[in-house]
Amino acid sequence: MIDKIKLLDALKNKTLLLDGAMGTEIQKFRPRNEDYLDRHEGFNDSLSITKPEWISQIHRNYLNAGSDCIETNTFSSNTIKLREFGYNGSTEIINTKISKLAVDVCSEFSDTPRYVLGSMGPTGFLPSSNDPTLGQIPLIEIKNAFKSQAIGLINGGVDALLIETSQDMLEVKLAIDASQDAMSKMNIKIPIFVNITLDQYGRMLLGTNIQAAYTIISDMNIDMFGLNCSTGPSEMIPSIQWLNEHVDHKLLVVPNAGIPKNKNGDAFYDLNPRDMKTSMEYILSKYDKIRIIGGCCGTTPEHIKLLRRIIDNC
């Protein structure tokens, strides 16, 4: 058994590899309605409880492919999202149970340190907007939703919190505040990473560009900042370039396997592992502040295996 150095120490002088997509890997098991908690079809996070062997195998596949870090299957496990399935009163318990599953799988590997990032996806609301439905929600409700999730993730043993696929910077600020409040309450400090999502034109859903997004939270004591989802790696390059030239933080870059396309009513991603490797190899060689790379929607263990080669050859 090797000693596990702290995540931020591990990131000082090398790039770590995150895992790939969870949702598309889950679909390979062809889940049925009865597989989900209380038959809530589409409640993917609940499969960590009802089908832990599936989720463990997905984690294990990515770790075998070379991932240094894996994400918990908690993307939709903040209190507001859990309310859709009737489990808003169990936020801490659910996040603790799911994160422990990921931690346990990592403990099976003793060749090199492996880390667990607690995934914190959006609530589905857009508090910065004037939308009569999505914009009308008390800010304290959003903050409390993330605080309960953060407490559960920390209790489960995650090495960092990852606020990801973010589309509204006000919600990001609330999630950061909530995470810091959770750590203060628990008398513990772990890193906070933030990934925002930009479209192919470099804008968030509400029109925020990369410069504004970073400036809004740059002084909030986060530990890393970056991009995930929405596009493939090539479309991210202008934003990565700006970040690499202007920001003080180390960067995460976690693209999709290309821009999603529609195929028979389903999202389809056509960037194959070899082409993604080529794009990411260029990005990693050119922008020296990148410290985590990985894959988002549509990526597989095969994508991650080739990304491992990039890092090993640097």
C-alpha positions, 0 to 999 in steps of 0.5 A: 500500500502506497501513501496517499498524498493530498490531492492539491499536493499531487497537482502541484507538479503534474497533471492528473486524469479524471474519469469519463462519462457516467450516464452513457456507461449506465445505459450499457447495462440497459436499466429498466424501470424497476432498477431505479429507486422506487421505480423512478426511471432516469434517477441515475444517482439512485442506481448507486443504491439499487445497483451498486455493482453496476456503478462500482464496475463503471468506476473500476473500468475507469480506474483500470483505464488509468484514471487518477480521479473518479467522480461520485455518481451524485450529479443530481443529488442536491436537495432540489433535484432529489425533491423531484423523486421524493428524497429531498429529506435524505440528501446527506444520507444519499450523498454519503452512501454514494460517495462511500461506494466510490471511495471503496472502489478506489481503495482496491487500487494500491499502485498509485494514489486514486482520488474521489471528487464529489460531483455537484451538478446544477439544481435546474434553476437559473437564479440570475434569470427573469424566467417566471419559473426557473428564476423565481426561487429563494437563493437560500433554498439553493444554498441549503440544497448544496450545503446538505449535499456537500456535508454528505459528500464530505462524510463519505470521504471525498477528496474534493468537491467539484461544482460542475456543468454550471450554467448560472454564475449566481448559482455557482457562487451559492454552491461555493458558499454552501461548500465552505459553510459545510466545511466550516460546520464540519471543521474540515477543509478539502479543495473546491473545484469549479467547472462551468459549461460554455457553448461552441461560441464561448458563452454560458446558457445566460450569455456569460463569457469566460472572462466574466465567469472567472472574474465573478468567483476568482476571489472566493477561495476556490482551488481550481477552475475550468470547463466541462461538457457541452462541446468537444475539446477543439471548441474549448481552445479559445476559452482555455487560451484566455484562462491560461494567459490570465488566471491565477488558478490551475485549470481543469479541462473535461470536454465531451466526445464532441458536440452532441448530435441527435440520432433517433431522438437520442444524444450522439457523440462522434469524437472517437478516442483517437481523435480526442487524444489528438485534440487533447494532446495539443491542448495539454502541450500548449497550455501549461496551467492545466492540471486535470483532464478527463472526459464528459458526455459520450466518453468511455474507458477507451477515451480515458485509456488514450488520455492516459498515454498523453499524460504518461508521455509528457 
